[in-house]
């Protein structure tokens, strides 16, 4: 009789241990690596992105690090583009100061625009655009591309044959919404004037022109009541900040 009780207790204890292990396994999901999380986040962004969305990134190079300090308030990102859907695919339309022939408005795959190989973080924002405004925006961007607009290396808002990334986006959205969406401009922070003076040395811009010329910052594209954050995430993990 005593042996039967011992056997029953042992079986009961074994069952309890197995149940406890199963509960613990369910409560503790498998930990994924940083690279796996980034890959999943990029896939989620690609699925969520739609026509007219704003996509921003921070490059991992020194120029991107310096450009982010030109932002009006939020110094998180250094470059911006817009999502456009063409031929059944989602693209990022943007413009960068590349060499001749490559400094025009580009259509880049989302994966390429926010590749972890050259960027630190990214975000997707959404404007409250109607279907008609999205159609108009797509047509406006197509017209700009057909005109072979080149990158504006002196950041002059008064010209329309040359544009920088946030200028192209703000002017396109302003036109597509019939002026409903407008964007704040800012001036170069005093501590950044010497740096830009050196950057513009071949353009012969004076420090006075640089300090007084207004421009559309990256953060003023999304720091608006008509724009909401869809998602944001890092594109690189460093020791100590893994999730």
N, C-alpha and C positions, 0 to 999 in steps of 0.2 A: 504493500500500500504506500509506504514511504517512498519507494522507488518510483511509483507511478506519479506521485505528487512532484517529485524532483524533475521528472521528465516533462510533465505538463508546465512547470514553471520555466524550464529551459526553453521550451517551445514558445511560450508566451513572451519571454524576454527576446528571443530571436525575432519574433514578429514585430515587437515594438521597435527594435533596432532598425529593421528593414523599413518600417513605416517612417521612422524619424529621418533616415537617410534620403528617402524619396521626397519628403517634405523639404529637407535642406537643399536638395538638388533643384527643386522647383523654385525655391526662394532665392537661390543664387544662380542667376543666368550666367551662361558661359561668357567670360571676359573676352572681348575682341581687341585686336591690336589697333594702334593709332592709324596705320595705313588702311585697315579694313573699315574703320569708322569714317575716315575721309572719303573713301570710295563710295560708301553707302550714302553719305551726305551729298556727294556730287550727283549720284543717281537720283536722289530725292529732289534736288534742285532742278535737274533736267526735266523731271516729270511735272514739277509744280510750275515751271516757267511758262509764261504765255505772252502773246503779242503785246508790246508796249511796256513790259517790265523793265525796270532799271537793274542792272547788275554791276556791282562795284568790286574792286579787288585792291589788295596792297601787294605790290611787287617786292621781291626779296633783294633788290639791288639798291645801291646808294642813292640813285636819282629818285626812285620811288620814295625812299625814306625822307628825302628832302622835300619832295613835292607835297607830301601829306601835311607839312607844316604851313602850307599856303591856305589850308582850309580855314573857314571862318570860325568854326567852333569844335567840330568833331574831327580830330586828326587821326582817323582810323584808316582811310583809304586814299589811294593815289591815282586811280584810273577808273573810268566808267564806260559802259556800253549799254545798248538796248537790245532786248530780245525781239527778233522778227521771225515770223514763220514763212518759209518759202519752199515750194516744191515738197511739202509734207515733212520738212525738217525745221528744227529750231536753230537759229543762228544768233550770234552776237554781232551787231553792227557797231563799229567804233572806229576811231582814227588815232593814229600815233605818229610821232615824229621820226619815222624811219627814213631810210635813204630814198633817193629819187625813184618814183614808180611804186614805192611801198608806203608812201606817206599820204595815201588817199583813204577814203572811207572803205573799210574792209568788212567782209562777212566771215566771221570765225566760228568754228564749232565751239559749243559751250565748254567741252572738255579742254580745248586748247586755250580758251580765254582764261580759265581758272586752273590751269595745270599746277599741281603741287610742286612741280619741278622748278617753277619760277615765281611762285606767289606764296604769301604767308597766310592770308585770310580772304574771305569774300562774303558777300551778302546779296540777297535778292529783295528788291522793293517793288511795290505795285501802286500805280496811280489809279485813281477812280475814273477810268476812261470808258466811254460808251463804245458800242460796237462800231458806230459811225466814225468816232474819233480814232479808233484803232486802224480802221481802213484808211483814213486820211493820213495818219502818221506813217503807215507803210508806204503810201504813194509818195509822200514828201521825201522820205529817206531814199526811195528809188530814184527820184529826180536829182537829189544831191549826188548820188553815186554816178548817175549818167553825166553830170556836169564835171566830174573829176575834181571835186573839191579837194584841196590839199591842206595839210596840217599848217595851222597858223603859228609860226614860230615866234611871233611877237605878241601873241595873245591880245589882239585888237578886236573888240566886239563890234566895231563900226564897219568891218568888212564882211562880206558874205561869200566871197570866192575862196577864202581861206578860213578854216575853223579849227579849234582845238576840241577835245572830246566833250567836255561839259557844255561848251558853246553849241556844238552841233545838236546835242540832246535837248538843251533848253529852248533853242530856236525852233526845233522841229515840233516839240510838244506845244509850244506857244501857238504856232501856226495851226497845228492839227486840232486844237481845242478852241480856235477862234479867239485866242487871248485869255481864255478862262484860267489857264495855268501860266503863271508868270514866276520868275525866279529872281531872288535877291542877288545882288552883286556885292563884291567886297573889294577891298584894296590890299595891296601887298603889305603884310606886317613889316614894321620898320626894321626888325632884326633880319628880315629876309632880303631887303633891298640890295645890300652889297653882294649877296650870293647871285641874285638875278642879274645884277649889273655885269657881273663876270660872265654869266651864262649868255647874256645878250650882246657880248662884246663885238660880235661880227655884224650885229644889226644896228649899231651906233645909237642905242637908246640911252638917254640920260637917266640919272638916278631920279630926277624930278618926274619924268614921264613914267618911269617904273612905279614910283610910289603913288602916283595919282591916277593911273589907268585902272578902271574897274574891270573885274572879270568874274565869271561864274565859277565858284568853287565846287569841288566834288560834293561836299556835305550839304551845300544849299540845294542840290538836286533832290535830296530825300528828306531834308528837315522842313517838311511842309505838312499841313493838316490833310492835304489831298493825297498823301503818299504814306503807305504803311509797310512795315517790315514783314516780309514773308518768312525768311530764314537767314541765318548767318552762322558761319562756322570757320574754324581754323583749317588751313590747308597744309600745315606742318605742325608736328608736335616735337617739343624739345624736352630734354631731361628735366623732370620736376613739374611739368605741366601736362603730362599724359592724363587721359580720362579713362 
